[in-house]
């Protein structure tokens, strides 16, 4: 799966869950106040389920989840690691 495909899936999830608010891929959803702790956990669950990866404790940094680009980069890295294993 390409990083562009991952970004599209992440963006679609955010659009659905953030009241169809269109965001640039580099917009910080935490800084905008769009994310509470419950939604943050839903976002982690979405990434794990959608991409078939495991988010480890060390991955739970806000920098990995604050933008579409950051989420996609994390998923892409984890998918690459899973393929090498």
Secondary structure as the mmCIF struct_conf table of DSSP 4:
data_model
#
loop_
_struct_conf.conf_type_id
_struct_conf.id
_struct_conf.beg_label_comp_id
_struct_conf.beg_label_asym_id
_struct_conf.beg_label_seq_id
_struct_conf.end_label_comp_id
_struct_conf.end_label_asym_id
_struct_conf.end_label_seq_id
HELX_RH_AL_P HELX_RH_AL_P1 UNK A 3 UNK A 17
TURN_TY1_P TURN_TY1_P1 UNK A 18 UNK A 20
TURN_TY1_P TURN_TY1_P2 UNK A 25 UNK A 26
TURN_TY1_P TURN_TY1_P3 UNK A 29 UNK A 33
HELX_RH_AL_P HELX_RH_AL_P2 UNK A 37 UNK A 51
TURN_TY1_P TURN_TY1_P4 UNK A 52 UNK A 52
HELX_RH_3T_P HELX_RH_3T_P1 UNK A 57 UNK A 59
HELX_RH_3T_P HELX_RH_3T_P2 UNK A 62 UNK A 64
TURN_TY1_P TURN_TY1_P5 UNK A 65 UNK A 65
BEND BEND1 UNK A 66 UNK A 67
HELX_RH_AL_P HELX_RH_AL_P3 UNK A 68 UNK A 84
#
